[in-house]
């Protein structure tokens, strides 16, 4: 393993992050489990960063990919593509956006890039509202609207970005307010900011649940409140559903539906889970917005016949087996178990989440200081116990991110919670915390 790590470091960028002191090579997977190069099995609670949405090696998806690959791998959008049309029809119907049009990309970053292109062209403005602590991808424009400094390597940007309060409920200047007061304060902040801008702002882009930011979310209804203000100014709402889409949060198929009093967003972006590991991203927008570009365009890899076949098979499986319902039921049980595991531990500040999208925020014992060291300790201990996790958060990677495939069983949830409980106690002991009586 160390030889492969040495080769990795010799040819790949220094900033390409790797988990674990001894980086892991995953060779194969099945269901909710993966195996490393040494033959050890792990329960996967991160799914390749929320991307293995249904299951590893799901037969329905692998069969669809193999059959399509045996016919033709690639054509581009210059030709009619039946799997692409079929998947676009399904997504348009599911999106909730009236007169919807769908454009496929190869990643979530590219999807958000496209949404920004559409919004700025439609509104003839390069001003964008984004949420503090946000993350929208790795491209130049996406980095320019990312509010999480840990993932924003440059201040240069083609966009003028204005950051809005509201993405983090339990930190910041409004954390002490109740939900109604919190929403009112965020709306007042937004209105004040818009009163100081020159010209028209193009759009607000927001994750209903901030992914890389540590699975934090505003009170339900905040983006509906924002939407009412945005409409007064003609500003578009882009809902970044790259991590929250397809029923991951259990309660809703899309994250925006927790804020649906003002109706659907103007633009919705998606990626990750739809392809179950195949590279699919995309944008849904009402026709007026999608068709606003006055120059031709294509996509070489967006809408590839093979990825579209995977997406069709994966989405069909998700709907036929009610995986959003499973995320709600099993996720609720897992959240309860993890809150129980964190009770009495000084290292655990908060256990939060919805469905199978759960975050555990860690702090240095005896303080309210985010503790990335604690998260790293838990990741290592959980790995030793046979469990893979993710991490994120606004500062120092101090939040454990838990997002297993949405076919997770009750028995697997109980097993993972037990391993994680032991890992949390181990980190508490190593950092010198004491259990509260």
N, C-alpha and C positions, 0 to 999 in steps of 0.2 A: 504493500500500500504506500509506503514512504517513497518508493521509486516512482510511482505514478504521480505523487504529490510533487516530487522534485521536477518531473517533466512538465507538470501543470505550471509551476512557478517559472520555468524557463521560457515558456512560449506565450503565456496568457497574462493579461494586465494585473498589476499589483492591486488595483482597486476592485477586482472581481472577488466578491466575498465568498468565503467557504465557512460552513459550520464545523464546529468541533476542533479540539486540539489535534486529534488524528482524523483528518477529513475522511468522509465516508464515500465509498463507491457502491452505488446501488446497481445491482445487475438484473434483477427481475422482480416482478410483483404479481400478486393475485388477490382479488378482493380488497380487503383493507390492510394487507400485509405486503412488505417488501423484504428482499434479502440482499445482504451485502456480499462483497467478493470473497469473504471468508466463510460464507454459508450461514451466517446468523440471520434469524428472522426478527423483524420489527413490526409492531403495530404502528401504522402510519396515521398520525394525527395532523398532518400538514398538507398532504396530497400534492406535493410539488408546487407549493404556494397556491393552494386553493384551485388547482387545475385538474387533478384527477377527481372529477366531480362525482361520478357514479361508483366506479371501482377500477382497480388495476386489472388489466387484461380482460375487460368485460367482453364476453364472447360476441355479443351483438355488434359491438363496435369493431373489434378486430376482424370479424367476418366481413363487415361492410367495407372496411379499408382494403382487405385483401382482394375482395371481388372487384372493387373499383380499380385498384392498382393493376389487376390482371387485364383490364380493358384499356385504360389510358390514364397516365399519371397527371398530365398537365396540358392545358390548352390556352389559358389566359382569358380575360374578360372580353377579348375581341370576338369571341364566338359564343353562341348560345350554350348554356351550361344547365342541363335539366336539374341536377342535384342542387345547384345554387338557387335556381328559381323556386324549387320546392322548399328549401330551408328559409329563404326570404319570405315566402308566403306565410309559413308558420310563425316566424318571429314577428312579422308585421301584425298578425292577428293577436299575438300574445302581448304585444308592447303596450297596448292601451292608447297609442298615439293615433289620432284620426288621419286618414289618407296617408298612411305611413309609407316611406320608401326606405330600403335597406341597402347599405353599401358594406361589403365585406373587406376586411383587412387581414393582415397576418399576425397582429398582436394588439394588446390593449393600448400600448403606447401609440401605435399608428392610428387606432380608433380615436383616441383623444386628440391627436394631431389633426385628424380629419374634422372632428367636431369643431375645433378652434378655427380651422380654415373656413368652414361653413358659416360659423357665427360672425366672424370678422368680415367676411365678404357680404353677408346678408345685411349686417348693420353698418358696414363701411366704417368700422372703428377697430382699433387694436387694443382697446381697454377691456380688461377681463377682471371680473370679481372671482376670487378663489377663497377657500377657507384656510384659516390658520391650521397648521399641523397636517395639511393635505399632502397627498402623493398622487400624481397622474401619469407617471412614466419617465422614460429615460432619454427621450429625444430633446433637442434644443428648446423647442417651444413648450414641451411638457415640463421640463425642469424649470422653465421660466414662470410657471404657475404653481409650482410645488411649494407648499408652506412649511414643510418639514426640513429643517436645515441639514439634518443628517443625510438627506438624499438630494441636496441641491448644491452641486459642485461649482456653480458659477452664478454671478449676479447679472450676467449679460443675457439679454432676451429681446426677441422681436416684438414682445408684448409689454404693455404697461399694466402691471398687475396690482390690484388693490385687495388686501386681505381682510376678511370679515370674521367677526367673532361667531362662535356657535358650535364648532365641530367637536369641542371637548366639553363634556358636561360637568366634570368634577374637578377641573383645574381652571385657573385664570380668574379674572376680576369678577365674573358673575357666578362663580361656583357656589357661593353661599345662598343664592336666591332659590326660591322654589321654581318649579317648571314653568308656571305661567309668567312669573316675574323674569325668569331667564329668557324666555322667548321675547317678551316685551323689550328687554334691554338690548337684545341682539338686533331686533327690528329697528329700534331707535338708532343704534350704531350704524346700521345699513343706510337708513334714511339720511343721517348726518353725513355719511361719507358721500352719498350720491349728490347731496347738496353742495359739495365742495369740488365735484369733478367738472371738467370742461368738455363739452361735447357729449355724445351718447356713448354709454358703456355697451359693449357688444353682448356679453353673457355672464351669468354666474355659472361656474362649474363646481359641482360638489359631489362627494361620495356620501351616500346615505349613511353608511358606516365606514369610517376611515380605516383602511386596511393596513398599510404600512405604518400608519400613525398609531396603531395599537388597538384596533377594534373598538374605537370610541365613537359615540354618536350623540347627537343632540336629542332633546325631548321630541317625541312624536309631534308633528305638526309645524315644526319650525320652518321647514322649507315651503310649506303651504303659506305661512305668514310672509316669508320672503317673496313668494311668487306674487302675492297681491301687490307688493311694492314694485316688483320688477315690471309687472304689466302696466303700471301707471307710466313707466318710462320706456316701454317698448323693448325691454331687455329680455333676452332669451334665457331659459333655464336648461342647462345641460346636466343630466344625472349620470354620473360615472358609476355604472353598474358592473364594472370589470370584476369586482370581488363579491358584490351583493346579489347579483342576478341569479335567475333560475331556481329560486326558492331556497337558497342557502340559509336565509334568516328564519325560515320556517313559517312565520306568520304571514308573509307576503311573497308573491312570486318575484316582485321587484322591490328593491329597497325604497323607491320613491313612494310606494303605496302606503307607507307609514305616514306620509305627508300629503295625502291625495285630496284633501278638501278643496284645493285650488285646481284639481285636474292633473293630467299627465304632463311631463316635461315636454319642451319643444324638441329636445334632442336627447337621445339615450345612447350610451356607449356600452359595449359588452366585449367579453373575451374569455380567457381562462377556461372555466368549466365546460363551456359548450362543446369543445372538441375532445374533452377527456384526455388531454395530452397532445392532441394535434393542434397546430398553430392556427387558431381562428380568432379574429377580432371583428368588430363591426360597429356601425353607426345606424341608428334608426332616427329618422326625422320626418316631420310632416313635409309633404311634397314641396310646399312653397319655399321652405328652407333648404331642403336637399337639392332642389333644382336651381338654386340661385347662382351657381357658378356660370360664368360666361365664357369659359374655355373648356375644351374637351379634356377628358382624362380617361385612364384605364387603370387596372391593377394587374400586375404580372402574376402575383401569387395570391392575392385576395380572391376568395371564391374558388380555389383549386378544387377540381373534381374529387380528389381523395379526401381533403379536409371537409368538404361539404357532405360527402357520404358519411364520414365519422359524425359530424354534427347532427345530421338527420337521424342516424341510429341512436345516438346518445340522448338526444332530446326526446325521441319517442319512448325510450326506456324510462327516462325520468318521469314522464307524464303517465305512462301506463302503470308504473309501480308507485305512484304518488310519493316520490322522494321528498318533495317539500313537506308533506305530512310527516314523513319519517324524521326529517330534520327537526320539526317542531317537537315531536314526541320524545325521541331519543336525546335530542339536544337539551330539552327541558330537564330530563333526568340527569344528564351529564353536568349541566350547570348547577343543579342542586348538589350533586356529589362534590363538585369542585369548590363550591362555597363552603360546604362542610369541611373539606380538607384544609381550606385556608383560614377557617375560624381559629382564633387564638394564636396565629402566627404573626409575629411583628413584621416579617419580611413581606407579607401580603397586604397591600393597600386596598385593592379592590378586585373582585371577580365580576366581570360584566359580560353581557353578550345576548345573543338572540339566535335561536336555532342552533345550527352547527357552525357558529362563528363566535367563539368565546375568547376573551382576553383576560389574563391575570396580570395585574400591574404590581410590580415588585419595588420595594423601597429598602433603603438601608435600615436595619432594625433600630427602632427608637427615634426615627426621623420620618419626615415626609419627602425625603430626597430620592428621586428615581435612581435605581441601582441596576445598571447593566451587568455588573459583576454577578449579582444574584441570578439574573436570567441565564447567564452563561453557565453558572454552577448547576442550575436546574436542568438545562439542556443536556449537559454531560451526564448527570445522574440518571435522567430519564432514559438516555441512550443505553446506559449500562443496564437499566431495567428492561430494555426491549421496546422503548417507545420513542418515536420521533415527533418533535414539536417544532414550531417556528417562533420567531421573536420579532419585535418591532417597537414602536413607541416614539414619542416626540423627542425624547432625550435618552441617549446612551443605550438604546435597545433594551429598555427595562420592562417590556410587556411580553409575556408568553402568548403566542398566537396558536389557537387550537381550532383546526378546520379540517376534520377528517372527511373521507368520501361520504356522500350522503346516504349510502346503504349501510352505514354503521349499525351494528346490532346492539341490543341492550347489554348482552354479555361482554362485548368488546368495549362499550362505554364504561362499564363497571371495572373491567381490567385496566383500561387506560387511566381511569381516575385513581385507582389504587397505586399504580406505578408513579403517577404524578404527585400524589400525596406524600409518598416516601421521599421523592426528589425534593419537594418543598421543605420537608422537615430536615433533610440533609443540608440544604442551603442555609436554612435558619441556624443550624448548629454551627456550620462553618463560619458564618458571619457574626456569630456571638449574640444572636438574639435570644430572648427568653419567652417562653409561652406565657401569655396573659392568663391570669386566674379568673 
